[in-house]
Amino acid sequence: MLFLISSAPDTKEFKSAYKIAQQMNAEVCLLQNAVYASRNLLDSRFYIMKDELQMRGIKEEEVSGKLIDYSQLVDMMAKSDKVAGLF
């Protein structure tokens, strides 16, 4: 299962989505304001949208996780049995 999370890390939506993803051992892709969490999470299992980092002025060396682009995200979504958008 693939979770797409876009909420800022200081919101209840992000915290709930992150907790559910961990419980389900799901893959997680951080989008939009959720990419800010990649600076504080010590979990390299996350996928992070590279364009979203650049738009927010976050340097690649500041984050943990795997950087991907939109074509890679589309491939992941196509290969995943389920995709959940948690905004």
N, C-alpha and C positions, 0 to 999 in steps of 0.2 A: 504494500500500500504506500502511496505517495501523498504526503500532506503538503499543501501550499499555504504558507503563512505570510500574511502581509502586515499585520498590526505591529505597532511599535512595541518594543520589549517591556515597557513600563505599563502596559494596559492589561486588564483582566482577560481580554480576548487572547492575547499572546500567551499569557501564563497558562490559560486553560488548554489552548491548542498544543503548546509544548508538552504539558503534562500528559495529554491524551496520546500524543505521538510517542512519547517515551514508553507509556504503558503498552502500546500496541507494537512497539519495536518497528515503527514505520520509518521510511525515508522521509526527510524533510527538506523542502526547498524554501529558503527565505527570500521573499520578494519585498519590494517597496520599503516601507519604514522598518520592517522586520530585520533588514540587513544590519541595523545597528546592534542587534543582539550578537552578531558574529564576532564582535570585539570582546565580549565578556563570557561567551560560552566556551568551555574547554572541551568541546565535543567536535571532533573532526568528521563526524558522520554527516554533517549538514552540507547541503548544496546551497551556494550563494550566487545570486545573479550578479555577474561582474558589472554589467551596465548600471545596475542599481547602486552599487558601491561607488562607481565613478561619479554618478550624478550627485551623490551626497558627500563627496570629497573624502571618502574613506580609502586609505591605501591598502593594497593587497596584503602587505606584510603585517598589517594590524589585525587580521582576522584569522580564525581557524575555520576549517571546512574546505570544501572543494568548490572552486569558482567555475561557473558554467555560463554559457550564453543561451539565447533564446532557442536556437535550433537544438541544442542539447536537452533543454527542458521539454521541448516538443517530443523528442525521441523518448525521454524518460516517461512522459505521460502515455505515449502510445504503447510502451512495453509493460507498464504497470497494470495489474489486474483491477485496481481501484485508485481513483484520484479524489481527494477531498480538499476543497478550498476552504480554509479557515481564516476568515478575514477579521 
